Amino acid sequence: MQPYIITLLTILTFSCYAQTGEVKTFKKKTYINGNLYQQTSGAIKIENEPIDVYFFQRHFSSPAHLPKKFTDKQYSGQTISFWSNPNGKKDFQSNWTNTYSYDSLGRVINYAYSACVACSSVPYNYSVTYNAKGQVTLIADKSKDRFRFYYNDKGDIIKFEKYLLDKLETEITFVEG
């Protein structure tokens, strides 16, 4: 009997230990042609993870395309391009570029992907807008996508909106509590 109790206590101890973190509740609204189509809610367990732009990409797959980081002071005031295969032919038929433009503070203000014929992917060109606190508030592709971010006083994103061709397509709001 004693081995069973020890085993049970061990399992309970580890299961309690593994359940650390914070659970965030969200509401998601989906629109079609600007009209509310579906409304759902859910919860995400967060463990030492900021609720930033990358959080939405990891958990909601949106925005699909983001730079690896939004700030790199070494490129302040510059525009840089990287070929996917730097040793390959500099030709958009079989190779492609990623281009980043930075402001004087080293923040990405524009990022673009050229695409290539052989890779059958679609090019994009996003501009980035920041608020006074340096937080990303808008990522926009002039031809189609627009992503808007709203923050609370702690610096976490509490609301995310995705627009397609100027019509609201998705809205995700975190429920404070």
N, C-alpha and C positions, 0 to 999 in steps of 0.2 A: 504494500500500500504506500509506503514511504517513497519509493521511486516514482510512482505515479504523481504524487503531490509535488515532488521536486520538478518533474518534467512539466507539469501544468504551470507551476510558478515561473519556470524558465520561459515558457511560451508566452505567458501573460506579460512578463517583464519586457521581452523583446517586441511584442506587438505594441505595447504602450510606448516604448522607445521609438519605434518606427513611425508613430503617428504624430510627429512634431510638424510644425508648419502652420500656416494660416490658410483658411478656406475663404476664397472670395466668391461671392455670388454675383452673377451678371444676368442681364436681360439682353436678348438679341432680337432685333426686328429686321425682317427681310422685306424689301419692297420690289415690286415689278412695275416698271413704267411709272414710278413715283407713287404707286398705291401700295398700302400695307398688304402684304401677302401672308406673312407668318410671323408669329411672336413666340419665342421660346425663352426658357431660362435655364440656368445651369450653375455649376460651381467648379472652381479650379483650385486645387491645392497648391499653394505657393510656399516654397522654402527658400528664404533669402534671395528672392528674385525680384528685381525692380519691375514695376509695371510701366514699362517704357515702350517705345516703338517696336523693339525687337521681341518683347513679350507677345505682342499681337501677331507678329509673324510666326513665332513658335507655336502659339496656342490656337490661332484662328487662320493661319496661312495667308494673312493679309497685313500689310502690303507684301506682295510676292517678291518684289525686287527691292533690296536695300543695300547701301554700301556696307562694307565690313565694319566701319565705324564712321561716325559723323564728324569727328574732330581729329585733325592731325596738323599740329602747329608747324611742322617742317614744310608743309605745302601752302602756308599762308599766302594769299594773293596770287596763287598760281592755278593753271589748268594743266593736268597731267593725263596722259593716256597710256594704257598698257595693252599690248597685243596678247591675245590668249596664248599663242605660241610665239614667243619672242624670236625664236630661231627659224620660224617658218616664213613662208612667203607673206609679205605685207599686202594681202589681197583679200577683199571682202567676199570673194567666192568661196574661200576655204578657211579663213581666219577672221577674227573679230576683235574689236577693242572695247575696253571699258574706259570711260573718260570721266574725270572728276574735276570740278572747279571749286576753289576754296575762297572764302572771303578773307579779310585782313586778320580775323581772329582764328583762322585755320579751320573754320567750319565748312562742311560741304554745302554749297548752295545750288549745285547742279550735278547730276550724275546721269550718265548715258551708256547705253550698250548698242553697238552698231549692228549686231546680228551678222549672219553670213548666209549665203545661199545653201551651202552644204549642210549647215546645222539646222536648218528649217525652224529657226526661232524668230520671234518678232522683236524688232528693235524697240527701245524705249528711251525717253529723255525726260527726266524728272527734275523739277526745281524744288528747292526746300526753303521754307520760311520758318523763322524762329521768333519766339516772343522775347520780351525784355530779360527774362531769366535764362535765355539761351536754350529753351526747350523747343523741340520740333512741334510746330502747330499745323503745318500744311506741307504735304508732298503732292505735287501736281504734275501731270503729263498734259500738256496743252491739248492734245488730240482726244484724250479719253478719260483716264483715271484721275481721281482726286481723293486724297485721304486727309481727314481733319482730326486733330487730337485736342482734347480738353483736359486740363490738369486740376487737381485739388491743391490745397495749400502745402501738402507734404511733398509735392512734386510727382505724384503718381497720376497716370492717365486714368480718368474716370469715365470718359466717353470717347468713342471712336466712330467716325462716320466715313463710309466709302461711297463715293459718287461715281457713276458711270455716265458719260455724256451729259453731265450737269444734272442728273437725276439721282436722288438718294437711293442707294441699292442695299446698304447694310448699316445698321446702327447698333453698337454694342455699348451698354451702360453698366458700370459696376455699381452695385447697391452698397452704399456705405453702411457699416454696422459692425 
